[in-house]
């Protein structure tokens, strides 16, 4: 999305130049350069990410109930080139560790704890995210009987849609939603839409470096942040237009 915006600004400047509108041409060339510097040198992604992540900077103290569900959202899988083994991506590690930590805390409280892992094969590696993550969680020490897998979803909307009937069947008194801090605003909005009031807990927090020269890392972080804002904006527009189906339909198994 970031590269697309840069190209749109540049081509608009080029287009105005073709019509001889030099002032507009150089104005858009200037905007292109300004956007590149703001995004690539860090100020823009730092501002965008701070607004997304700030509500989740501090992990909450959780009072576990007799029945608890911890929902872990997937962040993709990677196929190892030599062995063809499918593993969680780098971006999933923090979420998995946090989910396991919460599970241990829940079990130590004496309550019943289910860990719901949500994620299909969005990256088309042949194995659903839920299956790959569950294998890691079992190696860490999560009991097989405490794991519930939702392996159909390929996006955040479907995470909420397909997890809802699982939670309805289990009827937990406490639901905790684990994802990246940058992703929790959108994920929580979708889960609330489907009638799931979950406590959000971050698995990771993104920090931005401020170099003097634009770098690809900051451009990627800008892209991630814009994707989240666009997702939330689209959700609200769809709600206003009546295009989001109600939970009674979308929440069906």
Secondary structure per residue as TSV (DSSP state, phi and psi in degrees):
chain	resnum	aa	ss	phi	psi
A	1	X	-	360.0	-38.1
A	2	X	H	-64.5	-47.2
A	3	X	H	-62.6	-39.1
A	4	X	H	-61.5	-43.5
A	5	X	H	-63.3	-41.0
A	6	X	H	-61.6	-43.0
A	7	X	H	-66.6	-39.5
A	8	X	H	-61.8	-46.2
A	9	X	H	-61.9	-43.4
A	10	X	H	-65.8	-45.5
A	11	X	H	-67.5	-31.4
A	12	X	H	-65.5	-41.1
A	13	X	H	-62.1	-43.4
A	14	X	H	-62.1	-41.8
A	15	X	H	-63.4	-43.8
A	16	X	H	-62.6	-35.9
A	17	X	H	-64.3	-35.9
A	18	X	H	-64.8	-28.1
A	19	X	T	-91.3	1.4
A	20	X	T	82.4	12.7
A	21	X	-	-90.1	79.3
A	22	X	H	-64.5	-38.1
A	23	X	H	-63.1	-44.4
A	24	X	H	-66.6	-37.6
A	25	X	H	-58.6	-51.1
A	26	X	H	-74.8	-24.6
A	27	X	H	-64.2	-44.0
A	28	X	H	-73.3	-33.3
A	29	X	H	-63.4	-38.8
A	30	X	H	-65.6	-41.3
A	31	X	H	-63.1	-37.2
A	32	X	H	-62.0	-46.3
A	33	X	H	-65.3	-42.2
A	34	X	H	-63.0	-43.3
A	35	X	H	-64.7	-40.7
A	36	X	H	-61.9	-44.7
A	37	X	H	-68.3	-43.1
A	38	X	H	-64.3	-39.2
A	39	X	H	-79.2	-47.7
A	40	X	H	-74.1	-28.3
A	41	X	S	-92.2	-7.7
A	42	X	S	113.9	-27.8
A	43	X	H	-58.3	-41.5
A	44	X	H	-68.6	-51.5
A	45	X	H	-63.9	-32.8
A	46	X	H	-62.7	-42.8
A	47	X	H	-68.8	-45.3
A	48	X	H	-63.3	-45.3
A	49	X	H	-70.2	-33.7
A	50	X	H	-63.1	-37.6
A	51	X	H	-71.0	-31.7
A	52	X	H	-77.5	-39.4
A	53	X	H	-94.6	-22.6
A	54	X	G	-52.9	-41.9
A	55	X	G	-63.5	-15.7
A	56	X	G	-117.9	14.7
A	57	X	S	-61.9	-40.2
A	58	X	S	-98.8	126.2
A	59	X	-	-73.6	134.8
A	60	X	-	-76.2	154.3
A	61	X	-	-81.8	123.8
A	62	X	-	-105.6	126.7
A	63	X	-	-94.4	104.3
A	64	X	-	-71.6	144.9
A	65	X	-	-99.8	176.0
A	66	X	S	-60.0	-32.9
A	67	X	E	-127.1	123.7
A	68	X	E	-134.3	146.4
A	69	X	E	-129.0	129.5
A	70	X	E	-109.6	117.7
A	71	X	E	-101.6	119.2
A	72	X	E	-105.4	121.1
A	73	X	E	-92.2	138.1
A	74	X	-	-74.6	158.6
A	75	X	-	-134.0	31.4
A	76	X	-	94.9	170.8
A	77	X	E	-132.5	161.3
A	78	X	E	-128.3	142.7
A	79	X	E	-100.4	123.6
A	80	X	-	-72.7	125.0
A	81	X	T	-61.0	-40.3
A	82	X	T	-79.7	-46.1
A	83	X	T	-95.3	-13.7
A	84	X	-	66.3	12.0
A	85	X	-	-73.8	142.4
A	86	X	E	-101.1	127.0
A	87	X	E	-130.5	164.1
A	88	X	E	-64.1	150.1
A	89	X	-	-72.3	167.6
A	90	X	G	-56.5	-35.7
A	91	X	G	-73.1	-11.3
A	92	X	G	-92.6	-17.4
A	93	X	H	-59.0	-46.2
A	94	X	H	-62.4	-39.0
A	95	X	H	-64.5	-43.9
A	96	X	H	-64.7	-44.3
A	97	X	H	-62.3	-43.0
A	98	X	H	-65.3	-42.0
A	99	X	H	-61.5	-42.1
A	100	X	H	-65.3	-41.9
A	101	X	H	-60.9	-43.1
A	102	X	H	-65.6	-39.3
A	103	X	H	-60.8	-45.4
A	104	X	H	-61.7	-43.2
A	105	X	H	-61.8	-41.4
A	106	X	H	-64.2	-45.0
A	107	X	H	-64.2	-37.8
A	108	X	H	-67.0	-22.4
A	109	X	T	-75.8	-14.8
A	110	X	T	93.7	-1.4
A	111	X	S	-85.3	169.0
A	112	X	E	-81.7	131.1
A	113	X	E	-131.5	122.3
A	114	X	E	-113.7	135.8
A	115	X	E	-108.6	110.3
A	116	X	E	-95.4	115.7
A	117	X	E	-102.1	120.9
A	118	X	E	-116.0	123.3
A	119	X	-	164.2	125.1
A	120	X	-	-91.9	-159.7
A	121	X	-	-95.0	63.0
A	122	X	T	-64.3	-29.3
A	123	X	T	-92.5	1.0
A	124	X	-	56.3	48.8
A	125	X	S	-99.0	4.1
A	126	X	S	93.4	-8.5
A	127	X	S	-136.2	131.3
A	128	X	-	-62.9	147.7
A	129	X	H	-55.2	-41.7
A	130	X	H	-58.2	-40.7
A	131	X	H	-68.1	-43.5
A	132	X	H	-64.0	-46.1
A	133	X	H	-68.0	-38.6
A	134	X	H	-61.0	-38.2
A	135	X	H	-62.1	-40.3
A	136	X	H	-66.3	-43.7
A	137	X	H	-64.0	-37.4
A	138	X	H	-65.6	-38.5
A	139	X	H	-65.6	-30.4
A	140	X	H	-74.0	-24.1
A	141	X	T	128.8	7.4
A	142	X	-	-75.7	129.9
A	143	X	-	-64.9	137.5
A	144	X	G	-56.8	-37.3
A	145	X	G	-71.0	-15.1
A	146	X	G	-94.3	0.4
A	147	X	E	-100.7	132.7
A	148	X	E	-124.9	127.4
A	149	X	E	-107.6	132.5
A	150	X	E	-114.8	106.4
A	151	X	-	-115.6	22.3
A	152	X	-	-103.4	-29.2
A	153	X	-	-69.8	143.1
A	154	X	-	-123.0	6.0
A	155	X	S	-156.7	175.1
A	156	X	H	-66.6	-37.6
A	157	X	H	-58.9	-44.9
A	158	X	H	-71.5	-29.4
A	159	X	H	-52.7	-52.0
A	160	X	H	-66.8	-42.2
A	161	X	H	-60.7	-45.0
A	162	X	H	-88.7	-20.5
A	163	X	H	-78.1	-29.9
A	164	X	H	-53.6	-50.4
A	165	X	H	-65.4	-28.4
A	166	X	H	-64.7	-45.0
A	167	X	H	-68.3	-37.0
A	168	X	H	-62.2	-36.9
A	169	X	H	-71.8	-36.0
A	170	X	H	-83.1	-30.0
A	171	X	-	55.4	59.8
A	172	X	-	-73.4	152.9
A	173	X	S	-89.2	-19.2
A	174	X	E	-136.3	128.8
A	175	X	E	-121.3	129.8
A	176	X	E	-118.5	131.6
A	177	X	E	-108.6	121.0
A	178	X	E	-111.1	124.0
A	179	X	E	-158.4	-175.1
A	180	X	-	-71.9	148.6
A	181	X	T	-56.8	-38.7
A	182	X	T	-67.8	-21.0
A	183	X	T	-98.3	-15.1
A	184	X	H	-67.7	-33.6
A	185	X	H	-58.0	-49.6
A	186	X	H	-69.8	-44.0
A	187	X	H	-61.8	-42.7
A	188	X	H	-65.6	-39.7
A	189	X	H	-60.0	-42.7
A	190	X	H	-66.8	-41.6
A	191	X	H	-67.0	-39.0
A	192	X	H	-62.6	-38.3
A	193	X	H	-57.0	-36.1
A	194	X	T	-93.0	16.7
A	195	X	T	80.0	18.4
A	196	X	-	-107.7	109.7
A	197	X	-	-94.6	92.5
A	198	X	-	-106.8	146.8
A	199	X	E	-80.4	118.8
A	200	X	E	-80.0	135.3
A	201	X	E	-134.2	130.1
A	202	X	E	-81.3	144.1
A	203	X	S	-97.0	-20.9
A	204	X	-	-156.4	164.5
A	205	X	-	-139.0	128.2
A	206	X	-	-91.9	132.1
A	207	X	-	-109.9	148.3
A	208	X	-	-113.0	133.0
A	209	X	-	-92.6	152.2
A	210	X	-	-118.8	78.3
A	211	X	-	-78.2	165.4
A	212	X	S	-78.5	-23.2
A	213	X	S	-113.1	136.1
A	214	X	-	-55.6	139.3
A	215	X	-	-129.3	162.5
A	216	X	H	-68.9	-28.6
A	217	X	H	-61.9	-45.2
A	218	X	H	-69.4	-32.9
A	219	X	H	-64.5	-38.9
A	220	X	H	-66.6	-40.7
A	221	X	H	-65.5	-37.1
A	222	X	H	-61.4	-42.1
A	223	X	H	-63.1	-42.6
A	224	X	H	-61.8	-45.7
A	225	X	H	-64.3	-45.4
A	226	X	H	-62.8	-35.6
A	227	X	H	-60.8	-40.9
A	228	X	H	-68.1	-44.4
A	229	X	H	-62.9	-42.9
A	230	X	H	-64.3	-37.9
A	231	X	H	-63.9	-43.1
A	232	X	H	-66.7	-42.6
A	233	X	H	-61.5	-44.5
A	234	X	H	-61.4	-40.7
A	235	X	H	-59.6	-46.2
A	236	X	H	-68.6	-36.7
A	237	X	H	-64.1	-44.2
A	238	X	H	-62.3	-38.5
A	239	X	H	-63.2	-44.7
A	240	X	H	-63.7	-36.6
A	241	X	H	-84.3	-6.9
A	242	X	T	77.3	21.9
A	243	X	-	-89.2	-17.9
A	244	X	S	-82.9	119.6
A	245	X	-	-67.8	149.1
A	246	X	-	-68.9	158.4
A	247	X	H	-56.1	-31.9
A	248	X	H	-61.3	-26.3
A	249	X	H	-94.8	-51.5
A	250	X	H	-71.1	-24.4
A	251	X	T	-82.1	-2.5
A	252	X	-	-68.0	145.8
A	253	X	-	-61.2	360.0
